Amino acid sequence: MEIYKKLFNAKKEIGKISKDSTNPFYKSKYFDINSLLEHVEPILQKHGLLLLQPIRDGKVCTEIYDIDEDVKFLQSCLELTNQTDPQKRGSEITYYRRYTLQSLLGLQAEDDDANMTVKKPQQDDGKQQGWLNKSNKSGYQTKEWTNILEAISSGKITKLSQVTDVYKVNKELRAELDELLTDEIPY
């Protein structure tokens, strides 16, 4: 029962998490996985709790272990789809890591972008937000590109026009997006 006491105390310290990233297609906010981990992990560790997020038996799991007790842990898992494209699989894993952690800790989510899946993407004034970049100056994927991959993987984006209505897209990325979207057509 000690793990529940530790988690209770950790959750009091975690408090409310502000969603720091925006999905441009649904104008909704979400927790960025890296920011979320940066905030949550030190607090869990302070209370003797270890956070792991293994992929096991076709599922992404979030597990919280009590390091003072033998094999005492809590977990939340989501089964992966049959996605074979590595980039889409990576986006799916990131998405599932975020939501299993959010679920396991019972984090408050006011603007859950999953609730927006049935709505069409909107823009504030009909203008594009600028050029879509796949990576930043450091070589890391941009949040915008990651959001697009997640939206394609989850079926929220099915047409290239859903991206080009929001961003200016160069010829190279247009071809890559077209290929990603073509792979999604059911046969």
C-alpha positions as CSV (number, residue, x, y, z in Angstrom):
1,M,0.0,0.0,0.0
2,E,3.1,2.3,0.3
3,I,3.2,2.9,-3.4
4,Y,-0.2,4.6,-3.3
5,K,0.9,6.9,-0.4
6,K,4.0,7.9,-2.3
7,L,2.0,8.5,-5.5
8,F,-0.6,10.5,-3.5
9,N,2.2,12.8,-2.1
10,A,3.9,13.1,-5.5
11,K,0.6,14.1,-7.2
12,K,0.0,16.8,-4.6
13,E,3.4,18.2,-5.6
14,I,2.9,17.8,-9.4
15,G,-0.3,19.9,-9.3
16,K,-1.8,21.1,-12.5
17,I,0.3,20.8,-15.6
18,S,0.0,23.6,-18.2
19,K,-0.2,22.3,-21.8
20,D,2.8,23.9,-23.5
21,S,2.4,22.8,-27.2
22,T,-0.2,23.6,-29.8
23,N,-1.6,21.3,-32.5
24,P,-2.0,23.7,-35.4
25,F,-4.6,21.6,-37.1
26,Y,-7.1,21.6,-34.3
27,K,-6.0,24.7,-32.4
28,S,-5.8,22.7,-29.3
29,K,-3.1,22.4,-26.6
30,Y,-1.3,19.3,-25.3
31,F,1.5,18.2,-23.0
32,D,4.8,17.8,-24.9
33,I,6.2,14.5,-23.7
34,N,9.7,15.9,-23.0
35,S,8.3,18.9,-21.0
36,L,5.9,16.6,-19.1
37,L,8.8,14.2,-18.2
38,E,11.0,17.1,-17.2
39,H,8.3,18.2,-14.7
40,V,7.1,14.9,-13.4
41,E,10.2,12.6,-13.1
42,P,12.1,14.6,-10.5
43,I,9.0,14.7,-8.2
44,L,8.4,11.0,-8.6
45,Q,12.1,10.3,-7.9
46,K,12.0,12.5,-4.8
47,H,9.2,10.2,-3.5
48,G,11.1,7.0,-4.3
49,L,9.1,6.2,-7.5
50,L,10.7,5.1,-10.8
51,L,9.0,5.9,-14.1
52,L,9.5,3.5,-17.0
53,Q,7.8,3.5,-20.4
54,P,8.6,0.1,-22.1
55,I,7.1,-1.3,-25.3
56,R,6.1,-4.8,-24.5
57,D,3.9,-7.3,-26.4
58,G,2.8,-4.7,-28.9
59,K,1.8,-2.2,-26.3
60,V,3.3,1.1,-25.0
61,C,3.2,1.0,-21.2
62,T,3.8,3.6,-18.6
63,E,4.9,2.0,-15.3
64,I,5.6,3.5,-11.9
65,Y,7.6,1.4,-9.5
66,D,8.1,1.8,-5.8
67,I,11.9,1.4,-5.5
68,D,11.5,0.5,-1.8
69,E,9.3,-2.5,-2.4
70,D,9.8,-5.7,-4.4
71,V,7.8,-5.7,-7.6
72,K,5.2,-3.1,-6.5
73,F,4.1,-1.0,-9.5
74,L,1.2,0.6,-11.3
75,Q,0.8,0.7,-15.1
76,S,-1.2,2.0,-17.9
77,C,-0.9,0.6,-21.5
78,L,-2.2,1.2,-25.0
79,E,-1.9,-1.3,-27.8
80,L,0.0,-0.2,-30.9
81,T,-1.7,-0.3,-34.3
82,N,-0.3,-2.4,-37.2
83,Q,1.7,0.7,-38.4
84,T,4.8,-0.3,-40.4
85,D,6.2,3.1,-41.4
86,P,9.0,3.9,-38.9
87,Q,8.2,7.6,-38.7
88,K,4.5,7.0,-38.1
89,R,5.3,4.3,-35.6
90,G,7.6,6.7,-33.7
91,S,4.9,9.4,-33.6
92,E,2.4,6.8,-32.4
93,I,4.7,5.7,-29.6
94,T,5.3,9.3,-28.5
95,Y,1.6,10.0,-28.5
96,Y,0.9,6.8,-26.5
97,R,3.7,7.5,-24.0
98,R,2.1,10.9,-23.4
99,Y,-1.4,9.7,-22.9
100,T,-0.5,6.6,-20.8
101,L,1.5,8.8,-18.4
102,Q,-1.3,11.4,-18.4
103,S,-3.8,8.7,-17.6
104,L,-1.8,6.9,-15.0
105,L,-1.1,10.1,-13.0
106,G,-4.6,11.4,-13.6
107,L,-3.3,14.7,-14.9
108,Q,-5.9,17.4,-15.6
109,A,-6.5,17.9,-19.3
110,E,-8.8,20.8,-20.2
111,D,-8.2,21.0,-24.0
112,D,-7.7,17.4,-24.8
113,D,-6.9,17.3,-28.6
114,A,-8.3,13.8,-28.8
115,N,-11.8,15.3,-28.3
116,M,-11.3,17.4,-31.4
117,T,-10.8,14.5,-33.9
118,V,-14.3,14.9,-35.4
119,K,-13.8,18.6,-36.1
120,K,-12.2,20.1,-39.2
121,P,-8.9,22.0,-38.7
122,Q,-9.4,25.8,-38.5
123,Q,-7.2,28.8,-38.9
124,D,-7.5,32.1,-37.2
125,D,-7.6,34.4,-40.2
126,G,-7.3,32.1,-43.2
127,K,-3.5,32.9,-43.5
128,Q,-0.8,30.2,-43.4
129,Q,1.4,30.2,-40.4
130,G,4.6,30.2,-42.4
131,W,6.9,27.5,-43.8
132,L,6.7,24.0,-42.5
133,N,10.1,22.8,-41.3
134,K,10.9,19.1,-40.7
135,S,13.8,19.8,-38.4
136,N,15.2,22.8,-36.5
137,K,18.8,24.2,-36.6
138,S,19.9,21.6,-34.1
139,G,18.7,18.8,-36.4
140,Y,15.8,17.8,-34.1
141,Q,12.3,17.3,-35.5
142,T,10.1,20.4,-35.0
143,K,7.0,20.2,-32.9
144,E,5.0,21.1,-36.0
145,W,6.4,18.2,-38.0
146,T,5.8,15.8,-35.1
147,N,2.2,17.1,-34.8
148,I,1.6,16.4,-38.5
149,L,3.1,12.9,-38.2
150,E,0.9,12.1,-35.2
151,A,-2.2,13.5,-37.0
152,I,-1.5,11.4,-40.1
153,S,-0.8,8.3,-38.0
154,S,-4.1,8.8,-36.1
155,G,-6.1,9.5,-39.2
156,K,-6.8,13.1,-38.3
157,I,-5.0,14.3,-41.5
158,T,-5.9,12.4,-44.6
159,K,-5.3,15.0,-47.3
160,L,-2.3,17.1,-48.2
161,S,-4.6,20.1,-48.4
162,Q,-5.1,19.9,-44.6
163,V,-1.4,20.7,-44.2
164,T,-1.1,23.2,-47.0
165,D,-4.1,25.2,-45.7
166,V,-2.1,25.7,-42.5
167,Y,1.6,25.8,-43.7
168,K,3.6,26.8,-46.8
169,V,5.2,23.5,-47.8
170,N,8.3,23.2,-50.1
171,K,8.4,20.7,-52.9
172,E,10.5,18.2,-51.0
173,L,8.2,18.1,-47.9
174,R,5.2,18.1,-50.2
175,A,6.4,14.9,-51.9
176,E,7.2,13.3,-48.5
177,L,3.8,14.2,-47.1
178,D,2.1,13.0,-50.3
179,E,3.9,9.6,-49.9
180,L,2.9,9.4,-46.2
181,L,-0.7,10.1,-47.1
182,T,-0.7,7.7,-50.0
183,D,0.5,4.9,-47.7
184,E,-2.6,5.5,-45.6
185,I,-5.1,4.7,-48.3
186,P,-6.9,1.4,-47.4
187,Y,-7.0,-1.2,-50.2
